[in-house]
Amino acid sequence: MNDYIVEMRHITKRFPGIIANNDVSIGIRKGEVYALLGENGAGKSTLMSMLFGMYEPDGGEILVKGKPVAFHSSTDAAACGIGMVHQHFKLVEPFTIAENIVLGTEPEEKKLGILPWVNIRKANRQISELSRTYGLEVNPTDRITDVPVSVRQRVEILKMLYRSAEIMIFDEPTAVLTPQEIDFLLKIIDNLRNGGKTIILITHKIAEIKRIADRCAILRQGRLIDVCDVAETSVQELADLMVGRQVQFTQEKTAPDFREPVLEVQHLTVKNEHRFDVVKDVSFSIRGGEIFAIAGVSGNGQGEIADAVAGLAKAASGRVLLNGKDITGLSVRDRCLAGLSYIPEDRQETGVIPDMTLQENLALREYYKPPFSRKGILHGEAFRSYADKLIGTYDIRCAQGPDTVLRSMSGGNQQKAIIGREIEEQSALIIFVQPTRGLDIGAIENIHRQILRERERGAAILLISLELEEIMALADTIGVLYRGELLKTEAAEKMSTQEVGRYMMGVRKA
């Protein structure tokens, strides 16, 4: 008899135009952290969605604690001790933290012995005690709409713990977290393992797997490639197995060929909705053929600078010039027409329209011009041929080609679509905000190559990233932002990682 708490035998799952999982068999031991590693769209989330009852397999069987199970809903899975934190959280924003956690399992009592009512005070007490027990401190009465993403993730974990889950699935849990929040989450996962929980970690971040996982199953294009003992397998081996070729961790970068200034930001100040300055008198310029990277801890004003340059946020004072033209008062479209491309941090909210097709999203910059439109009439064949071109060029993986609804695509492939759409504009200025967040190592390698290619073309590039390694690898010039102020601007070759890190923490003399 084996010691597996979960077995998935010969699992196959098909969707229109694609086999998401093809004869996959895995076994997970009680009390281990078992990682599922694979590229965006490799079938990791689909496999675990079947274990959580969101899909039913087309072939194969699932065993939990040695007994065959057939889950028809997530409620069935929860009753069997399985919980899941999804990449895109499943929370009701107007509800409080406690209301979200107990939803569906409310502590019901009877008033006067007959009238049912939910004892929310009791729920608040239970959630407070539970959060303290697991080091996931939250205020049960806070509303979801008012709390940051890291707290929302804690709420999702508490939902599983409240339902006494023994098997806990984390789907890309660090995709939207800062480095500090990632460290905290990995400690929480380690504590859960030490407390006897079985953890299944869906990710494509090999460094995190090396830090926390015991074993790792590698999926590629829906098939199981290998199951590795993490301690005995190198980062390079894991990366090569995942992508199916030898991965380059660093890109060759040619010497810069700086041209005339393309972007000039002069004394820019931006206020938030509460009228506080979040960007304070910031000035910098970017030349053609230059990658100017802004480094800083999350929440120090980087996003607001990008939004103000792109026209999504209003400048309280200061000017933005593009190729010598003052664009401070222009609309977003007029800035784009002036030569600006923008890859936003939040692809779901700003970068795409999820319920439209891939071909429609890829043409969002050009749909009102020929050949996509003539005399106000849209031409579908132009949309399709343009989408086919970008799908091939940028390796966008989609089940139904140009007709794929964007919402059904993995986050990484949505990001590839946005980057492809914006790069194809051949703009003078390209703004990349967190361009590789949530992407696998193969996609990161490809995007870094594309960024350097645009630099060689002569584009001015504004790169905003929380990944210091990414900044050090790509930047020609680094500006370090702290509490809305640009503390230091220097050639990248003259700054060390340690020096940049000290400025990020507000140390003015590094």
PENOR-V177405 format. One record per backbone hydrogen bond with DSSP energy under -0.5 kcal/mol. NH is the residue of the N-H (numbers start at 1). CO is the residue of the C=O. If there is no record, write none. Layout:
NH_CO + NH_CO
This chain:
5_28 + 6_28 + 7_63 + 8_26 + 9_61 + 10_8 + 11_24 + 12_59 + 13_21 + 15_18 + 18_15 + 20_13 + 20_18 + 21_13 + 22_222 + 23_21 + 24_11 + 26_8 + 28_6 + 30_3 + 32_29 + 34_32 + 34_199 + 35_33 + 35_215 + 36_201 + 37_35 + 37_217 + 38_203 + 39_219 + 42_39 + 47_43 + 48_44 + 49_45 + 50_46 + 51_47 + 52_48 + 53_50 + 54_49 + 55_49 + 58_12 + 59_12 + 61_9 + 62_69 + 63_7 + 64_67 + 65_5 + 67_64 + 69_62 + 77_73 + 78_74 + 79_75 + 80_76 + 80_77 + 81_78 + 82_77 + 83_167 + 85_169 + 86_84 + 89_87 + 91_89 + 93_91 + 95_92 + 97_142 + 98_140 + 100_96 + 101_97 + 102_98 + 103_99 + 105_102 + 108_106 + 109_117 + 111_115 + 113_110 + 114_111 + 115_111 + 116_114 + 117_109 + 119_107 + 119_117 + 120_118 + 123_119 + 124_120 + 125_121 + 126_122 + 127_123 + 128_124 + 129_125 + 130_126 + 131_127 + 132_128 + 133_129 + 134_130 + 135_132 + 136_131 + 140_138 + 142_139 + 144_95 + 145_93 + 146_143 + 147_144 + 151_148 + 152_148 + 153_149 + 154_150 + 155_151 + 156_152 + 157_153 + 158_154 + 159_155 + 160_156 + 161_157 + 162_158 + 163_159 + 164_161 + 165_160 + 166_81 + 167_81 + 168_166 + 168_198 + 169_83 + 169_167 + 170_168 + 170_200 + 171_85 + 171_169 + 172_170 + 172_202 + 175_172 + 177_174 + 182_178 + 183_179 + 184_180 + 185_181 + 186_182 + 187_183 + 188_184 + 189_185 + 190_186 + 191_187 + 192_188 + 193_189 + 194_190 + 195_191 + 196_193 + 197_192 + 198_166 + 199_32 + 199_197 + 200_168 + 201_34 + 201_199 + 202_170 + 202_200 + 203_36 + 203_201 + 206_204 + 209_205 + 210_206 + 211_207 + 212_208 + 213_209 + 214_33 + 215_33 + 216_228 + 217_35 + 218_226 + 219_37 + 219_217 + 220_223 + 222_42 + 223_220 + 225_218 + 225_223 + 226_218 + 228_216 + 230_214 + 230_228 + 231_214 + 232_229 + 233_230 + 238_234 + 239_235 + 240_236 + 241_237 + 242_238 + 243_239 + 244_240 + 245_240 + 249_247 + 254_252 + 259_288 + 262_286 + 263_286 + 264_321 + 265_284 + 266_264 + 266_319 + 267_265 + 268_282 + 269_317 + 270_279 + 272_276 + 275_272 + 278_270 + 278_276 + 279_270 + 280_484 + 281_279 + 282_268 + 284_265 + 286_263 + 288_260 + 289_459 + 290_287 + 292_290 + 292_461 + 293_291 + 293_477 + 294_463 + 295_293 + 295_479 + 300_297 + 305_301 + 306_302 + 307_303 + 308_304 + 309_305 + 310_306 + 311_307 + 312_307 + 313_307 + 316_269 + 317_269 + 319_266 + 321_264 + 322_325 + 323_262 + 325_322 + 327_320 + 327_325 + 328_320 + 330_327 + 335_331 + 336_332 + 337_333 + 338_334 + 339_335 + 339_336 + 340_335 + 340_336 + 341_429 + 343_431 + 344_342 + 347_345 + 350_346 + 351_346 + 352_347 + 354_352 + 356_353 + 358_404 + 359_402 + 361_357 + 362_358 + 363_359 + 364_361 + 366_363 + 367_363 + 369_366 + 372_369 + 373_369 + 374_377 + 377_374 + 378_376 + 379_372 + 380_378 + 382_379 + 383_379 + 384_380 + 385_381 + 386_382 + 387_383 + 388_384 + 389_385 + 390_386 + 391_387 + 392_388 + 393_389 + 394_390 + 395_392 + 396_391 + 397_395 + 398_396 + 401_398 + 403_400 + 404_401 + 406_356 + 407_354 + 408_405 + 409_406 + 414_410 + 415_411 + 416_412 + 417_413 + 418_414 + 419_415 + 420_416 + 421_417 + 422_418 + 423_419 + 424_420 + 425_422 + 426_423 + 429_339 + 430_460 + 431_341 + 432_430 + 432_462 + 433_343 + 433_431 + 434_432 + 434_464 + 437_434 + 439_436 + 441_204 + 444_440 + 445_441 + 446_442 + 447_443 + 448_444 + 449_445 + 450_446 + 451_447 + 452_448 + 453_449 + 454_450 + 455_451 + 456_452 + 457_453 + 458_454 + 458_455 + 459_454 + 460_428 + 461_290 + 462_430 + 463_292 + 463_461 + 464_432 + 464_462 + 465_294 + 465_463 + 468_466 + 471_467 + 472_468 + 473_469 + 474_470 + 475_471 + 476_291 + 477_291 + 478_490 + 479_293 + 480_488 + 481_295 + 481_479 + 482_485 + 484_300 + 485_482 + 487_480 + 487_485 + 488_480 + 490_478 + 492_476 + 494_491 + 495_492 + 500_496 + 501_497 + 502_498 + 503_499 + 504_500 + 505_501 + 505_502 + 506_503 + 507_502 + 508_506 + 510_508
